[in-house]
Amino acid sequence: NETIDEMFRRLQTILNGLKSLGIEFSKAQNNLKILDNLPEVWEPKATTIFKARDLKVLTLDELLGALCVHEVHLNNRDQNKVKDNITLKNSETRGRK
């Protein structure tokens, strides 16, 4: 349940450690690793980015921005579902009295 921002900070730490050892990856390799390892609920967004963007030139910051916007959307959707469920349960409870 880590956020996209937390995932990116962890990735940056790993990439910086590898870079200090002389191991570097291309933008495309980094982007593919990120997109391939997102949770299943992110698959539609990952597929959209994969097909619509050139992963060879897409920076990690650009990818982070796109994923953070989507994360906000997912969180808002989840919050709305909770509110709808609470409203429905309250309506059902009132109807039983």
Number of C-alpha atoms within 10 A of each C-alpha: 6 7 11 17 14 11 15 17 12 12 14 13 12 12 16 14 13 13 12 10 9 8 10 14 11 11 16 16 12 19 23 15 11 17 18 15 11 14 10 9 9 16 14 10 15 22 13 10 18 15 10 9 12 13 19 13 12 15 15 17 10 11 17 17 14 14 20 15 11 15 16 11 12 14 11 12 12 12 12 12 12 12 12 12 12 12 12 12 12 11 11 11 10 9 8 6 5
